[in-house]
Amino acid sequence: MLQSFKMALKSIWSNKMRSFLTMLGIIIGVASVIILVSLVNGQMSYMTESFASMGTNQINVNVSNLSSRSVTEEEMYQFYEENREFFARMTPNVSLSASIKKGTESLTDTTVTGVSEEYLEMKDQALEAGRFLQYSDILSRQKVCVVGYYVAWDLYGSAQKAIDQTIKINGYTFRIIGVVSRQNEDELEAGGSDDVLYLPYSSAVKMSNNANISSYIFATADMERTAEAKETINTFLYGIFKDDSLYRITAMSELLDSLNSMIAMMSMMLGGIAGISLLVAGVGVMNIMLVSVTERTREIGIRKALGAKKSSIMQQFVIEAAVTSSLGGIAGIAVGSVASTVIGRFMGMTVTPTPGAVIVSFSVSVGIGLLFGYMPAGRAANLHPIDALRSD
């Protein structure tokens, strides 16, 4: 075995250009598999983190209140209190289309939302300065608000300077009582995750001129019981509306599971497409090995005349094909790893080659060498010594 391996390396080295061109298909195939699978997994990680920031333990509820059938926040809070075994927190969610002004300066891309005192903990966020909304602020409809880091930085220069300053929201004057810590460490931009403003949902309802709130967010007490919690909400709302088209219940964890399944399927599909190039490379290995057998017919005849067994001849050529594919696979892993990291940085994602893609692509490359090297090896082993010695 060792002798066959040494002879394989010697044969590869003596025909450097031909060996490189043979390996090139393997290199491209392995690198393609690693790059595509790594990029898809990097995108999966990015989207998973994005969903996690929205709260994978959350259930969003949207209702279409009618004059004859509607649900109030008091009824939703009563339902929440009666089912605390399923829910850890709950907040109404009132979105406002609002412009924010400080003197002559204005912000038009800021996300303005009316929430309860539990919202910050639900989103697992912290404060940079000041305090968050309290139950008393909501009960008395206080004109206070908590702003994102971008709003404080853009209008006042820092979080500390923004505290106790006044700001106008759609013409109403509000006092800033808190600043949420920075969420996006890469950049501060208008409309980003730091360009937000929170005010008491009771004040937001008054400003929106709507009698009832149409959106709520629940945080589950146990993610393992998300389906059960979702069904509990559905039973409650159906009892009120008698029509499931008038409300929508969305569990973030279920969306994430569906997304991961889709991306995993896409990863396998792209990996399979890239794997076709490995199949083509295998045909290239077989062709080169057939040429090698033809060129070395006299050598094979001499070895067989000196007593070399059929199995030894076959082993030599199979190992040579496997070594060629293995070296191509190692080079492909190096190229694919570097390329996927560089492409990931260019696309603004953290991309690292997955061990699974590396192991599978390398194993396939070695397997292709063995598979496609078998026929040329069999042809060499079956040569008759006399016919082989007569070859030119």
Protein Blocks (a to p, Z undefined) as FASTA:
>chain_A
ZZmmmmmmmmmmmmmmlmmmmmmmmmmmmmmmmmmmmmmmmmmmmmmmmmmmnopabccd
dddddfkbccdfklmmmmmmmmmmmpmbdcddddddddddehjbccfkbccddddfklmm
mnopacfbhcdddfklmmnopabddddfklmmmmnopaklmgopacdeehiacddfbdcd
dfblmbccehiaklccdddfklmmmmnopabdcbdcdddfblklmmmmmmmmmmmmmmmn
opaklpccddfklmmmmmmmmmmmmmmmmmmmmmmmmmmmmmmmmmmmmmmmmmmmmmmm
mmmmnopafklmmmmmmmmmmmmmmmmmmmmmmmmmmmmmmmmmmnopacdddfklmmmm
mmmmmmmmmmmmmmmmmmmmmpcfklmmmpZZ
